Amino acid sequence: MRRAIDFPLSLIFAASIGYCIAYVVFGNWLNAITAALVAVISWHFWSDEGKSRTLRKLVILLPYSWLLALFLVPFLIVLKISLSDIALAIPPYVPVIEWSEGWTGFKDFLSKLDLENFVWLTQDDLYWKAYLSSLKIAAVSTVLTLLVGYPIAYGMAQAPDEWRPTLMMLVILPFWTSFLIRVYSWMGILGNEGLLNQFLLWTGIISEPLHIMNTPTAVYIGIVYTYLPFMILPIYSALEKLDSSLLEAAEDLGCSRLSAFWLITIPLSKQGIIAGSFLVFIPALGEFVIPSLLGGSGTLMIGKVLWEEFFSNRDWPVASAVAVVLLLILIIPIILFQRNEQKAREADQ
């Protein structure tokens, strides 16, 4: 009997959540609130056993609610705009579906549905070149950040215990300053008359200023500097747990320090390397501020193209299509990261 009651209540709860999401996407806030209330009521009366599970699941429900409100709903709105047509209006697009028209509007949407904005991305060389350039810059920046960040994390892990909090604070310290101000500071360092060129000219290493600004090199420097803490902290967390007796045992068995480092330290810190690489690669792929300020017009990245489509060309449907494709590209490393974390948890168990 109890299961017979639970089943319709579960259907009502699931349907209410679905209607609430749909109403929010299409701007019908009154119906969205009503659907949310129905979902709450059905959840509350979902059997005595369900009531006992409510408090336990509430902890999980809250973060998922934030993800629903701040990720899924905005994505559905962008997806809706990507399927629209450009127009000289405010907002500058014509929706292909109006939720207020009900089922009739949905049938009209299916009849008028086309993917012309996504097809346009494949026909214009600018977009796929921007995607490839962004993938290249993000991948190279991730490798460079790993090469710089791993020795720092290793040094922190090998430092005395009383020094580790201070070293951790020094790594986190740049976050206390505005991201934009830190990027602007690199303009003053890398410019033709910047601090770096003045120092090299003063020491006699170079005879004329180096042209670093508005080149890919400046973009790499900016990304490595900005995202370096995201690489250091996961690797440091993995190296801090490393049992030093394993290295001693390897040396006793005839391994050199370099061999022991390569055969023991690197594999045991693999989870930190993977986590740090994903934390750098994912935001670097859609970076906009750094290539705009340090790379100039010669650096092509999808973040700059996205900004120009939204604010310069006012072509919101194409810009939304660019954002949707970028998100689909990012989903791949995110899924790989989740699988890696799951395997790590299973290995620990």
Secondary structure as GFF3:
##gff-version 3
##sequence-region A 1 349
A	DSSP	alpha_helix	2	25	.	.	.	ID=ss1
A	DSSP	alpha_helix	29	44	.	.	.	ID=ss2
A	DSSP	alpha_helix	48	67	.	.	.	ID=ss3
A	DSSP	pi_helix	68	72	.	.	.	ID=ss4
A	DSSP	alpha_helix	73	82	.	.	.	ID=ss5
A	DSSP	beta_strand	85	86	.	.	.	ID=ss6
A	DSSP	beta_strand	93	94	.	.	.	ID=ss7
A	DSSP	three_ten_helix	99	101	.	.	.	ID=ss8
A	DSSP	alpha_helix	102	112	.	.	.	ID=ss9
A	DSSP	alpha_helix	116	123	.	.	.	ID=ss10
A	DSSP	alpha_helix	125	158	.	.	.	ID=ss11
A	DSSP	alpha_helix	164	172	.	.	.	ID=ss12
A	DSSP	three_ten_helix	173	176	.	.	.	ID=ss13
A	DSSP	alpha_helix	179	190	.	.	.	ID=ss14
A	DSSP	alpha_helix	195	203	.	.	.	ID=ss15
A	DSSP	alpha_helix	216	240	.	.	.	ID=ss16
A	DSSP	alpha_helix	244	252	.	.	.	ID=ss17
A	DSSP	alpha_helix	257	260	.	.	.	ID=ss18
A	DSSP	pi_helix	261	265	.	.	.	ID=ss19
A	DSSP	alpha_helix	266	268	.	.	.	ID=ss20
A	DSSP	alpha_helix	270	285	.	.	.	ID=ss21
A	DSSP	alpha_helix	289	290	.	.	.	ID=ss22
A	DSSP	pi_helix	291	295	.	.	.	ID=ss23
A	DSSP	three_ten_helix	296	298	.	.	.	ID=ss24
A	DSSP	alpha_helix	302	307	.	.	.	ID=ss25
A	DSSP	pi_helix	308	312	.	.	.	ID=ss26
A	DSSP	alpha_helix	316	348	.	.	.	ID=ss27
###
